[in-house]
Amino acid sequence: MKCIVSCYLRLFRYGNVKFFLTICCCLSVLPSFSQQKKNVLFIVVDDLRPALGCYGDRVAVSPNMDRLAAMGTIFKSAYCQQAVCAPSRASFMTGKKPDHTKVWNLTTHFRKALPNVITMPEYFKNNGYYARQIGKIYHDPKAAQDARSWSVPELFAVTTNLGKYVLDSNLVRAPKANAAEAANVADSAYIDGMVANAAIKELQLVQKKPFFLAVGFRRPHLPFSVPLKYWNNNAGKVFPLSPDTAAGLHVPRYSIHHSVELRGYQDIPDLGPINKELSAELIKGYYTAVSFTDEQIGKVFSELSRLKLDQNTIVVILSDHGFHLGEHGMWGKTTNSKIDTLVPLIIYDPSQTKAPRATVATVELVDLYATLSDLCGLPIPKTDGQSFANVIKGKPYLGRGMAFSQFPDDMKFDQQPKVMGYVIHNNRFGYTEWIDLPTGKVLAQELYDYHADPAENANVAAKPKYRRQVAFFHQQVGLYRK
């Protein structure tokens, strides 16, 4: 810097071209802020529906995610591509829809169908970034990981009971045990506390080089096992039960499940309805787990700010899918409903001062690959998604206005699905079409009018007044499948 100042003074005094060239030489060896690569902190939360204060949830305690939302852009109409862990994560990490990754279950690896696909972190790595993963980014099993995506080996990508439960009394029927746990331990006794601490250390190490740091938190995924202090914080709160516990009217059997994921826990009845008392405890457990994860995210973002990396780091918070809390008598995910496919998505970009605080623009998680590349000034790769960077920049967004998701009728671990449900969401409707894949025959249709029925309580696909909408969405499903 002293060299530059000296050169400017001499240039002013003598008007010498030689010294002008010297200035240019000095400037060339210093990093330019405008040319400096933006970092990416990519935070993935498991099973998080929009149960956050920034989404208008009045009982949620999520001050850290709310704070980030107030600084950036909150997406009110963001949808995943399939409402279960492995397919959703394979989709947004590759920028490919499930019908292209061929990942519809929990065991298939996306490289079986796409051996040479360049994943999102791999793309950043190939463009000079240090790509690092901490926690659950791909699905949990070791076989689901992808070493090619990262600059160094995965950390906390796979968990066992270590950090998942800490009480011996909760391991009577491992690995499922109880659906919730309150242990008087530090945050770091659980896996998400470990992940937050590791992410903080990683930020301290990578602060001088461009990075793509992916951090994955497992709560509020079942079991709702978090330290006692978070339960104590919610001790006097009343968490309302779902008002829509009955099955919807005229809903095909394909759209209904019996909460198999929850039934596996030892303190949950194998059959029959979940009574009000147990429902209240489960809902409280879910929100308590959300608060625990929010605290861990707050720790990571605070360290990012302390290191002043927030001035040049795009922060993304997303969930892989939503989660039923008793609505229509179901618990968990694995449906095409809005409850399971609508996800929280918050993006903070420090360079965008005109970013809207909230948007109802319909976007998809498969769009993230192109969007982050765009925001970071990288060539936008060809994916199944599209960049919605203009939304964050406060500019017009020429998106499709629709989001596409899908789910098979019966998720087999080692078989191709025979019946697939394709769903389209926009700001007015939710439409699902169930197709027999071998024949192409349409087995059932669902249409929900969100102006009249935001909770999807009544399928109106057969009503004559919606004939035009059903025909339009049927055509769009056909285009999507090509």
N, C-alpha and C positions, 0 to 999 in steps of 0.2 A: 504494500500500500504506500509506503514511503517513497518507493521508486516511482509510482504513478504520480504522486503529488509533485515530486521534484521535476518530473518530465513536463507536467502541465505548466509549472512556473517558468521553466526555461523556454517552452514553446511560446508562452505569452510574451516573454521578453524579446525573443529573437525571431519568432515566426519561422523557425527552422524545420524543414520537412523531415530531416533526419531524426529529430526528437519526436515528431509525430509518429514515425514508424516505431520508435522505441516504446512509446505509450502503447501502441497496438500489441507489441510483443509482450509487454508486462501484463496487459489485460488478458492475453491468451492463456497465460499460465495459471490464472486464478479461476475458481469455479464461478460461473454465472448463476444467479438465483433463477433466472428465467430458463436456463438450460438444465438446472438440477432436476434429476429424476424424482418424481413423487414416490414416497413409500406407500405401502398398503398394509394396513392392519385389518385382517379379515377374520371376524369373530362369528363363529357358528354356534348356535344354541340348539340343543336337542329338544324336540317336542314343545316348543314355545308357541302357543297361540298368542294373539295380540292382547294378552293379559298384562298390560302395562299402563301406567298412568298417562303417558303421552298418547295413547290410543283411546283415552276416555274411560278407562276402567277405574272405577271409583274405589275399589277395595285393594287394588294392587299397590305394593310398596316397591317402586323401581326408580329411585331418584337418580341413579347414575345413567341408566339408559334414557330416562326422561331429559336429563341435562344434555346428553349428546344429541338427542332429537331436537332440542331447542336451538342447538348450534348449527344443525345441518338440515337435511331433508328427510321427512318421515313419509313413507309411502303407505297410503291407506288401502290400496288395491293391488297388493303384490301376491302372486300365487306360485306355489311349487308345482313341479311337473308330475310328481306321484307322492302320495301321502304315506310314505314309509321311508325309513332311513337310507338304506343302500341305493334304491333307485333314484331318490331325490338328489343325494349327494353325487352320485355318478353323473347325473344330468347337469347340475350347475357347475361341476368341476371340469367337465368336458365341453360344455356348451352344446350338448346334444340332447334331444328329447329321448325318452325311454325306448321308443320304437327303433331308435338308431343305436343306442348303447346296448340294447337287448337285455337290459337289467330291469327285470320286473319283480325280482324276489330278493332275498337277503343273502344269497350265496354266490350268485354269478358275478364275475369280475368284468368290468367294461372292456378290458383289453382282449377278452375272448372274441368279441365281435369287432373291436376297433384296436387292433394291436399297435398301430402306429399313430394313434390319436395323440395330439399334443395337449395336455391338460392346461388349465389356466395358470397354476403356479409354474409349470414347466415352460410355458410361453414367456412368463416374466423372467424366469431363470435364463432362458435362451437370449433374452434381451438385456443381460448384464445385471440382473437382480440376484440377491441372495434369497433363496426360497426356503422357508423353514416352517415346519409343522409342529405344533404342540397340542396334544389332546385329540379329541375325536373330530376328524375332518372327513375322512372316508368312514365306512362302516367299521364297527369294532373288531371283527375277527382279523387275525394276522394275515390271512389269505386275501383280505379285501384291501390291503395297503398297496401303495404304488410308489416304490422307491424312485422311479424316474421323475416324479413330480418335484422332488426336493433336492436341495444342494447337499444336505446332510441327512443321516438316518432319522426316522420318525421318533418322536418322544411322547410317551404316554398315549400312543395311538390305540393300544389294546390294554384293557384293564381286567384284572381278576377281582377277587374279593378285597384285595388290598385297596383301601381308599374308597370302597363301595359301601361296605358296612363295617362298623367298628365294634359292635356289641356281639359277644359270643352268643347271647340269647337270641339274636336275630339270624342265626345261622343254623337253625334247627333243620330246615329243609332247603339247604343251599342248592342252586344259586338264587332261587327266587326269594326265600325268606319272607319277611313282612313287607307290606306295601309302603310302610313309612318307618322312620326311626328318628329319635331325638336323643342324641348322645352329648354329654357335657364334655366336648372336646374342642380343640382349635379348628379353624377352617381347614388347615392343612392336613387334618386327619382324613379328609375325604379327597377324592381324586380331583375335583374342581379347584379346591384350594391349592393342591399341588401344581395344577396346570397354571393357575394365576401366578404363583411364585416363580415357576419356570419361565413364564412369559416375561415377567419383570426382569429377570436376569438376562434373558435373551435381548431385550431392548437395550440394556446397558452395554452389551457386547457388539451390537450391530449398528449403533447410532451414527457411525461414520461412513456407512456404505448403503446404497439403495437396497431396500428389502421388501419382500412380500412375506409377511408373517401371518400365518393362519393359526388361530387359537380356537380350539373346540371345547365347549363345556357340555357336560352330560345331563345335568339337572336343568329343567324339571322333568326329565324322563323318569319313569318309574324305576326303582322305588324312590319315594320322597324322603330320602335319607340325608339330613342336614344337621348341623350342630344345634344343640338345645337353645342357644340364645335367640335363634331366628324363630323358633316356636314360641318362646317367651314374648317376643315382640308382637306376636299375633294372638296372644292369650285372650285378650278381651274383645277381639273382633268377631263380627258375624259375617260369614261368607255365604251369600245367598245361594240356594239350590237353583238348578236350572228350572225354568217354568215350563219347559217343553220336553217332558220325560216320556211322553207317549210317542209311539211310532207315527210317522207322517201318513197322511191319507194318500191312497193310490200309489204307494211307493213299491216298486218291484223288489223281489227278494234279494236281488243282486246288491242292493244298496244297504242292506242290513247285516250287521254282525252281532255276535253275542259276547263281545268284550273279552275275547280269549286271552289277550295279553294280561289284563288285570286279573283274570281268574286264576292265573298260575301262582299268585302269591298266597302264602299259607294262611293269612288271616282274612281271605276273601272267599265267600261261598262259591262253590263250583257251578251251581245252578241257581236260577231264580233271580228276582230283582235285587238290586242293591238298595237296602232300606235307607230312610232319610238320615238316621244317625250316622251310619257308615259313609253315606254320600257327603255329609257335612264335613266329616273328618278327612276324607280324600280331597275334597276341594280345598280345605284349609292346608293340607299337605302340599298340594300343587302350588298354591300361592306362596307358601313358605319357601318352597324350593326355588321359585322365581326370585324371591328376595335374596336368597343365598347366592344365586348366580349373578344377580345384579351387583351385589357387593364385590364379587370377584372381578367383574368387568370394570367396576369403578377403580379397583386397585391398579389394574393394567393401564387404564386411561390416565390415571393420576401420574403414574410413572412416565408415560408418554409425554405428558405436559411438563413434568419436572425436568425432563431431558430436553425440553423445547422441540421435541420431534413432532408435536401436534401442529407446528407451523408448516410442515411439509409432508404430512402423512394423511392419506385418505383412510378414514375409519368406516368399516362396514359392519353392521350388526344384522344378522338374519337368523331365521329358524329354518330347519329343513322341512317342516310341515306343522300343521296345527294339531289339535288334540280335543277330543270330546270329554266333557265333564258331566256326563249324564244326559246330555241332550238326546232326545229321541230314544232314551233308554240305553245309550251306548257310552262306553268308556274307551279312550285310546284313539288311535288314528285308523288308517286303512279303509277309508271311504273316499268317494268323489265329492262329498258335501263341501260347502263353503267353510264349515267349521274346521275341516281337516286340510283344506288346500290353501286357505287364506293365511298368510304368514306376516309377522312383523318384519319390516325392512327399513333400516335407518342408515343413511349415508352422510358422512361429514367430509366435505372437501374444503380445506382451508383457503383455497384460492378463489372460491366462488362466493363472493360477498352478496350476490343477488339471489341466492338459492331460496326457493320457497320453503316455508317452515313445514308445510304439509301439502300433499298432492293426492288427488284421487285418480291420477293417470293409471290405467291398467298396465302393469308390467309383470314379468315372469322372472323366476330365478335363473332360467336358462339365458336370460339377457345379461347377466352379470359379467360374464367373460368379455363380451364385446364392450360393455359399458366401462369397466375398469381399465381396459386397454385404451379406450378413447380418452378417459379422464387423465391417464398417465402419459398421453402423447405418443403411444405406441400405435403402429399400424393396426387397424381393426381387423382381426382374423375372421375368416368365414366360419360362422357357427349357425346353429338353428335359431339363435336369438338375434336381437338387434340392440344397438346401443340406445339407452335412454338418458345419455349424458346431458342432452338439452334440457331435460326436466330440472336437473340439478343446477344448470346454468341459468335457469329462469327464462328459457327460450321456448318457442313453440315445439311441441313434441308430436311428430307425425306417426305415432304408433298405430297398431291395428285396432286398439280399443277392446281387445279380447285377450283372454289368457286361456291356455289349453293345459289340461291335466288328464291323467288317465289312471285307471286301476283295474286289475283283472278280477274276475268274479271269484276265483279261488286261487290264492297265491301259493302255487306249488314250488317247492324248493328245487326240484330237478327236472321240471317239465315246462314245455312251452304252454302259455295260457291258451285256452280254447275260446273263452269269452272275455272280451275287453270292454270296459266302460270308458268312453271318451267324454270329457266334460269341457264346456266352454263357459267362462264367466265374463260378464261385463258389468257395468255399473247398474244395469237394470234387471238382467236375467242370469239364471244359472240353468244350463241345459246339459243333460247327460244322455248319451246314446249307447245302449248295450248291444254289442255286435258279436255274432258267432263268427269267429275268425276264419275257420275253414270254408264257410259258404258265403260269408259277407252279409248274411241275413240280419236285419235289425230285430232284436228280440224284445226290446223295451225302450221307451223314451221317457225322460223326465224334464219338466220345465217348471221353474219357480220364478214367480214375479216378485222381485224384491221390493217394489213399491207397495204391494199389498201384503207381502208375506216374507219379510226379511229373514225369518228363522227357518225357512224351507219346510213348512208344516204341511203343505198341500201341493201335490203334483198336478199341474193344470195342463199337461201336454195334450190331453184328449179334448180339451174345450175348444169349440169352433172359433172363438174369438182370438185364439193364439195360433191359428193354423199358419198364418204367414210367418210368424217368428220360428215355429218348429221347422218349417221348410227351409228357411234361411240357415238356421244352425245345423240342420242335417247336411246341407251343402258344404258348410264350413268344416264339418268333421271329415267329409270326404276329401277335401283339399288338404287338410292337416295330415291325413294318413298317407298321402302320396309321397 
